[in-house]
Amino acid sequence: MLTLLMLACLQVAQAQNHTQKYKSVNFYGNGVTEHIHIVKVGQCWNDVEIYYFTSKNPTKIQLNIRQYTIDCMQFSECTSTFRVNFPNDQAVYKLTMGIMYLSSQDASGKLQEYEYVRE
């Protein structure tokens, strides 16, 4: 397990201060685009900051990371899971990230898919 964590740290060490951007368009049918940015600020995947904002409210809100896990299958991609909440809100969202995809699941189980934004 420690070796796997060290490997994950080495894989992202070269990509410090890199931002992965995701968006979800019109999920609620109201024309709003939701954005999630995951910013690597350290050596490991758990050294990140996660921000949320929308096309109607472009002010970035930093989400609180309550828990982080990584799951790697042998010879397969790894999946990172973050349990996050908004400041001053106890509702917990599960963010699952793989290679170029992100999904969000709220406390009621509703699943929202985000697409990777290429730069």
Rosetta constraint file for C-alpha pairs under 8 A:
AtomPair CA 1 CA 5 HARMONIC 6.34 0.50
AtomPair CA 2 CA 6 HARMONIC 6.15 0.50
AtomPair CA 3 CA 7 HARMONIC 6.11 0.50
AtomPair CA 4 CA 8 HARMONIC 6.19 0.50
AtomPair CA 5 CA 9 HARMONIC 6.20 0.50
AtomPair CA 6 CA 10 HARMONIC 6.20 0.50
AtomPair CA 7 CA 11 HARMONIC 6.18 0.50
AtomPair CA 8 CA 12 HARMONIC 6.62 0.50
AtomPair CA 8 CA 44 HARMONIC 6.50 0.50
AtomPair CA 8 CA 45 HARMONIC 7.11 0.50
AtomPair CA 9 CA 13 HARMONIC 6.03 0.50
AtomPair CA 9 CA 43 HARMONIC 5.50 0.50
AtomPair CA 9 CA 44 HARMONIC 4.15 0.50
AtomPair CA 9 CA 45 HARMONIC 6.72 0.50
AtomPair CA 10 CA 14 HARMONIC 7.60 0.50
AtomPair CA 10 CA 43 HARMONIC 7.20 0.50
AtomPair CA 10 CA 44 HARMONIC 7.41 0.50
AtomPair CA 12 CA 16 HARMONIC 6.75 0.50
AtomPair CA 12 CA 43 HARMONIC 6.26 0.50
AtomPair CA 12 CA 44 HARMONIC 6.07 0.50
AtomPair CA 12 CA 45 HARMONIC 6.85 0.50
AtomPair CA 13 CA 42 HARMONIC 7.29 0.50
AtomPair CA 13 CA 43 HARMONIC 4.70 0.50
AtomPair CA 13 CA 44 HARMONIC 6.76 0.50
AtomPair CA 15 CA 40 HARMONIC 7.25 0.50
AtomPair CA 16 CA 40 HARMONIC 5.32 0.50
AtomPair CA 16 CA 41 HARMONIC 5.61 0.50
AtomPair CA 16 CA 42 HARMONIC 5.88 0.50
AtomPair CA 16 CA 43 HARMONIC 6.77 0.50
AtomPair CA 17 CA 39 HARMONIC 6.11 0.50
AtomPair CA 17 CA 40 HARMONIC 4.88 0.50
AtomPair CA 17 CA 41 HARMONIC 4.97 0.50
AtomPair CA 17 CA 42 HARMONIC 7.44 0.50
AtomPair CA 18 CA 39 HARMONIC 5.73 0.50
AtomPair CA 18 CA 40 HARMONIC 5.44 0.50
AtomPair CA 18 CA 41 HARMONIC 7.67 0.50
AtomPair CA 19 CA 37 HARMONIC 6.32 0.50
AtomPair CA 19 CA 38 HARMONIC 5.53 0.50
AtomPair CA 19 CA 39 HARMONIC 4.33 0.50
AtomPair CA 19 CA 40 HARMONIC 6.40 0.50
AtomPair CA 20 CA 37 HARMONIC 5.66 0.50
AtomPair CA 20 CA 38 HARMONIC 5.16 0.50
AtomPair CA 20 CA 39 HARMONIC 6.44 0.50
AtomPair CA 20 CA 116 HARMONIC 7.67 0.50
AtomPair CA 20 CA 117 HARMONIC 7.71 0.50
AtomPair CA 21 CA 35 HARMONIC 7.29 0.50
AtomPair CA 21 CA 36 HARMONIC 6.08 0.50
AtomPair CA 21 CA 37 HARMONIC 4.61 0.50
AtomPair CA 21 CA 38 HARMONIC 6.56 0.50
AtomPair CA 21 CA 116 HARMONIC 6.05 0.50
AtomPair CA 21 CA 117 HARMONIC 5.33 0.50
AtomPair CA 21 CA 118 HARMONIC 7.68 0.50
AtomPair CA 22 CA 35 HARMONIC 5.72 0.50
AtomPair CA 22 CA 36 HARMONIC 5.27 0.50
AtomPair CA 22 CA 37 HARMONIC 6.31 0.50
AtomPair CA 22 CA 101 HARMONIC 7.78 0.50
AtomPair CA 22 CA 102 HARMONIC 7.10 0.50
AtomPair CA 22 CA 114 HARMONIC 5.62 0.50
AtomPair CA 22 CA 115 HARMONIC 5.27 0.50
AtomPair CA 22 CA 116 HARMONIC 4.51 0.50
AtomPair CA 22 CA 117 HARMONIC 5.32 0.50
AtomPair CA 23 CA 33 HARMONIC 6.66 0.50
AtomPair CA 23 CA 34 HARMONIC 5.53 0.50
AtomPair CA 23 CA 35 HARMONIC 4.45 0.50
AtomPair CA 23 CA 36 HARMONIC 6.35 0.50
AtomPair CA 23 CA 114 HARMONIC 5.03 0.50
AtomPair CA 23 CA 115 HARMONIC 5.36 0.50
AtomPair CA 23 CA 116 HARMONIC 6.69 0.50
AtomPair CA 23 CA 117 HARMONIC 6.86 0.50
AtomPair CA 24 CA 33 HARMONIC 5.62 0.50
AtomPair CA 24 CA 34 HARMONIC 5.14 0.50
AtomPair CA 24 CA 35 HARMONIC 6.52 0.50
AtomPair CA 24 CA 112 HARMONIC 7.75 0.50
AtomPair CA 24 CA 113 HARMONIC 6.61 0.50
AtomPair CA 24 CA 114 HARMONIC 4.67 0.50
AtomPair CA 24 CA 115 HARMONIC 6.35 0.50
AtomPair CA 25 CA 31 HARMONIC 7.16 0.50
AtomPair CA 25 CA 32 HARMONIC 6.39 0.50
AtomPair CA 25 CA 33 HARMONIC 4.37 0.50
AtomPair CA 25 CA 34 HARMONIC 6.44 0.50
AtomPair CA 26 CA 30 HARMONIC 5.90 0.50
AtomPair CA 26 CA 31 HARMONIC 4.67 0.50
AtomPair CA 26 CA 32 HARMONIC 5.16 0.50
AtomPair CA 26 CA 33 HARMONIC 5.74 0.50
AtomPair CA 26 CA 34 HARMONIC 7.99 0.50
AtomPair CA 27 CA 31 HARMONIC 7.98 0.50
AtomPair CA 27 CA 32 HARMONIC 7.61 0.50
AtomPair CA 27 CA 33 HARMONIC 7.75 0.50
AtomPair CA 27 CA 112 HARMONIC 7.41 0.50
AtomPair CA 28 CA 32 HARMONIC 7.74 0.50
AtomPair CA 32 CA 54 HARMONIC 6.68 0.50
AtomPair CA 32 CA 55 HARMONIC 5.81 0.50
AtomPair CA 32 CA 56 HARMONIC 6.60 0.50
AtomPair CA 33 CA 54 HARMONIC 5.59 0.50
AtomPair CA 33 CA 55 HARMONIC 5.25 0.50
AtomPair CA 33 CA 56 HARMONIC 7.92 0.50
AtomPair CA 34 CA 52 HARMONIC 7.41 0.50
AtomPair CA 34 CA 53 HARMONIC 6.07 0.50
AtomPair CA 34 CA 54 HARMONIC 4.39 0.50
AtomPair CA 34 CA 55 HARMONIC 6.54 0.50
AtomPair CA 35 CA 52 HARMONIC 5.64 0.50
AtomPair CA 35 CA 53 HARMONIC 5.32 0.50
AtomPair CA 35 CA 54 HARMONIC 5.76 0.50
AtomPair CA 35 CA 55 HARMONIC 8.00 0.50
AtomPair CA 36 CA 50 HARMONIC 6.96 0.50
AtomPair CA 36 CA 51 HARMONIC 5.56 0.50
AtomPair CA 36 CA 52 HARMONIC 4.67 0.50
AtomPair CA 36 CA 53 HARMONIC 6.76 0.50
AtomPair CA 37 CA 50 HARMONIC 5.74 0.50
AtomPair CA 37 CA 51 HARMONIC 5.11 0.50
AtomPair CA 37 CA 52 HARMONIC 6.60 0.50
AtomPair CA 38 CA 48 HARMONIC 6.56 0.50
AtomPair CA 38 CA 49 HARMONIC 5.89 0.50
AtomPair CA 38 CA 50 HARMONIC 4.61 0.50
AtomPair CA 38 CA 51 HARMONIC 6.50 0.50
AtomPair CA 39 CA 48 HARMONIC 5.34 0.50
AtomPair CA 39 CA 49 HARMONIC 5.17 0.50
AtomPair CA 39 CA 50 HARMONIC 6.30 0.50
AtomPair CA 40 CA 44 HARMONIC 7.91 0.50
AtomPair CA 40 CA 45 HARMONIC 6.95 0.50
AtomPair CA 40 CA 47 HARMONIC 6.11 0.50
AtomPair CA 40 CA 48 HARMONIC 4.44 0.50
AtomPair CA 40 CA 49 HARMONIC 6.64 0.50
AtomPair CA 41 CA 47 HARMONIC 5.60 0.50
AtomPair CA 41 CA 48 HARMONIC 5.30 0.50
AtomPair CA 41 CA 49 HARMONIC 7.06 0.50
AtomPair CA 42 CA 47 HARMONIC 4.77 0.50
AtomPair CA 42 CA 48 HARMONIC 6.84 0.50
AtomPair CA 43 CA 47 HARMONIC 6.49 0.50
AtomPair CA 44 CA 48 HARMONIC 7.90 0.50
AtomPair CA 46 CA 68 HARMONIC 6.43 0.50
AtomPair CA 49 CA 62 HARMONIC 6.99 0.50
AtomPair CA 49 CA 63 HARMONIC 7.53 0.50
AtomPair CA 50 CA 62 HARMONIC 5.75 0.50
AtomPair CA 50 CA 63 HARMONIC 5.57 0.50
AtomPair CA 50 CA 64 HARMONIC 7.75 0.50
AtomPair CA 50 CA 65 HARMONIC 7.80 0.50
AtomPair CA 51 CA 60 HARMONIC 5.82 0.50
AtomPair CA 51 CA 61 HARMONIC 5.31 0.50
AtomPair CA 51 CA 62 HARMONIC 4.44 0.50
AtomPair CA 51 CA 63 HARMONIC 5.78 0.50
AtomPair CA 52 CA 60 HARMONIC 5.61 0.50
AtomPair CA 52 CA 61 HARMONIC 5.22 0.50
AtomPair CA 52 CA 62 HARMONIC 6.55 0.50
AtomPair CA 52 CA 63 HARMONIC 7.05 0.50
AtomPair CA 53 CA 57 HARMONIC 6.18 0.50
AtomPair CA 53 CA 58 HARMONIC 5.40 0.50
AtomPair CA 53 CA 59 HARMONIC 6.01 0.50
AtomPair CA 53 CA 60 HARMONIC 4.97 0.50
AtomPair CA 53 CA 61 HARMONIC 6.31 0.50
AtomPair CA 54 CA 58 HARMONIC 5.48 0.50
AtomPair CA 54 CA 59 HARMONIC 7.90 0.50
AtomPair CA 61 CA 86 HARMONIC 7.66 0.50
AtomPair CA 62 CA 86 HARMONIC 7.42 0.50
AtomPair CA 62 CA 87 HARMONIC 7.68 0.50
AtomPair CA 63 CA 84 HARMONIC 6.14 0.50
AtomPair CA 63 CA 85 HARMONIC 5.68 0.50
AtomPair CA 63 CA 86 HARMONIC 5.00 0.50
AtomPair CA 63 CA 87 HARMONIC 6.50 0.50
AtomPair CA 64 CA 84 HARMONIC 5.33 0.50
AtomPair CA 64 CA 85 HARMONIC 5.30 0.50
AtomPair CA 64 CA 86 HARMONIC 6.16 0.50
AtomPair CA 64 CA 87 HARMONIC 6.60 0.50
AtomPair CA 65 CA 82 HARMONIC 6.62 0.50
AtomPair CA 65 CA 83 HARMONIC 6.03 0.50
AtomPair CA 65 CA 84 HARMONIC 4.56 0.50
AtomPair CA 65 CA 85 HARMONIC 6.87 0.50
AtomPair CA 66 CA 82 HARMONIC 7.43 0.50
AtomPair CA 66 CA 83 HARMONIC 5.44 0.50
AtomPair CA 66 CA 84 HARMONIC 5.44 0.50
AtomPair CA 66 CA 85 HARMONIC 7.40 0.50
AtomPair CA 67 CA 82 HARMONIC 5.72 0.50
AtomPair CA 67 CA 83 HARMONIC 5.06 0.50
AtomPair CA 67 CA 84 HARMONIC 7.21 0.50
AtomPair CA 68 CA 80 HARMONIC 7.29 0.50
AtomPair CA 68 CA 81 HARMONIC 5.69 0.50
AtomPair CA 68 CA 82 HARMONIC 4.63 0.50
AtomPair CA 68 CA 83 HARMONIC 6.49 0.50
AtomPair CA 69 CA 80 HARMONIC 5.85 0.50
AtomPair CA 69 CA 81 HARMONIC 5.21 0.50
AtomPair CA 69 CA 82 HARMONIC 6.66 0.50
AtomPair CA 70 CA 78 HARMONIC 6.72 0.50
AtomPair CA 70 CA 79 HARMONIC 5.70 0.50
AtomPair CA 70 CA 80 HARMONIC 4.44 0.50
AtomPair CA 70 CA 81 HARMONIC 6.21 0.50
AtomPair CA 71 CA 78 HARMONIC 5.51 0.50
AtomPair CA 71 CA 79 HARMONIC 5.22 0.50
AtomPair CA 71 CA 80 HARMONIC 6.44 0.50
AtomPair CA 72 CA 76 HARMONIC 6.67 0.50
AtomPair CA 72 CA 77 HARMONIC 6.18 0.50
AtomPair CA 72 CA 78 HARMONIC 4.20 0.50
AtomPair CA 72 CA 79 HARMONIC 6.39 0.50
AtomPair CA 73 CA 77 HARMONIC 6.71 0.50
AtomPair CA 73 CA 78 HARMONIC 6.73 0.50
AtomPair CA 77 CA 98 HARMONIC 7.27 0.50
AtomPair CA 77 CA 99 HARMONIC 7.29 0.50
AtomPair CA 78 CA 98 HARMONIC 6.39 0.50
AtomPair CA 78 CA 99 HARMONIC 7.90 0.50
AtomPair CA 79 CA 96 HARMONIC 6.78 0.50
AtomPair CA 79 CA 97 HARMONIC 5.66 0.50
AtomPair CA 79 CA 98 HARMONIC 4.76 0.50
AtomPair CA 79 CA 99 HARMONIC 7.88 0.50
AtomPair CA 80 CA 96 HARMONIC 5.78 0.50
AtomPair CA 80 CA 97 HARMONIC 5.14 0.50
AtomPair CA 80 CA 98 HARMONIC 6.46 0.50
AtomPair CA 81 CA 94 HARMONIC 6.78 0.50
AtomPair CA 81 CA 95 HARMONIC 5.58 0.50
AtomPair CA 81 CA 96 HARMONIC 4.50 0.50
AtomPair CA 81 CA 97 HARMONIC 6.31 0.50
AtomPair CA 82 CA 94 HARMONIC 5.80 0.50
AtomPair CA 82 CA 95 HARMONIC 5.05 0.50
AtomPair CA 82 CA 96 HARMONIC 6.50 0.50
AtomPair CA 83 CA 92 HARMONIC 6.31 0.50
AtomPair CA 83 CA 93 HARMONIC 5.61 0.50
AtomPair CA 83 CA 94 HARMONIC 4.59 0.50
AtomPair CA 83 CA 95 HARMONIC 6.23 0.50
AtomPair CA 84 CA 92 HARMONIC 5.50 0.50
AtomPair CA 84 CA 93 HARMONIC 5.27 0.50
AtomPair CA 84 CA 94 HARMONIC 6.45 0.50
AtomPair CA 84 CA 95 HARMONIC 7.39 0.50
AtomPair CA 85 CA 89 HARMONIC 6.46 0.50
AtomPair CA 85 CA 90 HARMONIC 6.30 0.50
AtomPair CA 85 CA 91 HARMONIC 5.91 0.50
AtomPair CA 85 CA 92 HARMONIC 4.83 0.50
AtomPair CA 85 CA 93 HARMONIC 6.05 0.50
AtomPair CA 86 CA 90 HARMONIC 7.36 0.50
AtomPair CA 86 CA 91 HARMONIC 7.56 0.50
AtomPair CA 91 CA 106 HARMONIC 7.79 0.50
AtomPair CA 91 CA 107 HARMONIC 6.66 0.50
AtomPair CA 92 CA 106 HARMONIC 6.66 0.50
AtomPair CA 92 CA 107 HARMONIC 6.15 0.50
AtomPair CA 93 CA 104 HARMONIC 6.51 0.50
AtomPair CA 93 CA 105 HARMONIC 5.60 0.50
AtomPair CA 93 CA 106 HARMONIC 4.67 0.50
AtomPair CA 93 CA 107 HARMONIC 6.30 0.50
AtomPair CA 94 CA 104 HARMONIC 5.56 0.50
AtomPair CA 94 CA 105 HARMONIC 5.07 0.50
AtomPair CA 94 CA 106 HARMONIC 6.52 0.50
AtomPair CA 95 CA 102 HARMONIC 6.80 0.50
AtomPair CA 95 CA 103 HARMONIC 5.65 0.50
AtomPair CA 95 CA 104 HARMONIC 4.58 0.50
AtomPair CA 95 CA 105 HARMONIC 6.58 0.50
AtomPair CA 96 CA 102 HARMONIC 5.58 0.50
AtomPair CA 96 CA 103 HARMONIC 5.26 0.50
AtomPair CA 96 CA 104 HARMONIC 6.50 0.50
AtomPair CA 97 CA 101 HARMONIC 5.75 0.50
AtomPair CA 97 CA 102 HARMONIC 4.47 0.50
AtomPair CA 97 CA 103 HARMONIC 6.64 0.50
AtomPair CA 98 CA 102 HARMONIC 6.56 0.50
AtomPair CA 100 CA 115 HARMONIC 7.50 0.50
AtomPair CA 100 CA 116 HARMONIC 5.36 0.50
AtomPair CA 101 CA 113 HARMONIC 7.89 0.50
AtomPair CA 101 CA 114 HARMONIC 6.58 0.50
AtomPair CA 101 CA 115 HARMONIC 5.93 0.50
AtomPair CA 101 CA 116 HARMONIC 5.77 0.50
AtomPair CA 102 CA 113 HARMONIC 6.22 0.50
AtomPair CA 102 CA 114 HARMONIC 5.23 0.50
AtomPair CA 102 CA 115 HARMONIC 6.78 0.50
AtomPair CA 102 CA 116 HARMONIC 7.45 0.50
AtomPair CA 103 CA 111 HARMONIC 6.84 0.50
AtomPair CA 103 CA 112 HARMONIC 5.57 0.50
AtomPair CA 103 CA 113 HARMONIC 4.45 0.50
AtomPair CA 103 CA 114 HARMONIC 5.72 0.50
AtomPair CA 104 CA 111 HARMONIC 5.70 0.50
AtomPair CA 104 CA 112 HARMONIC 5.09 0.50
AtomPair CA 104 CA 113 HARMONIC 6.45 0.50
AtomPair CA 104 CA 114 HARMONIC 7.79 0.50
AtomPair CA 105 CA 109 HARMONIC 5.61 0.50
AtomPair CA 105 CA 110 HARMONIC 5.43 0.50
AtomPair CA 105 CA 111 HARMONIC 4.49 0.50
AtomPair CA 105 CA 112 HARMONIC 6.32 0.50
AtomPair CA 106 CA 110 HARMONIC 5.56 0.50
AtomPair CA 106 CA 111 HARMONIC 6.88 0.50
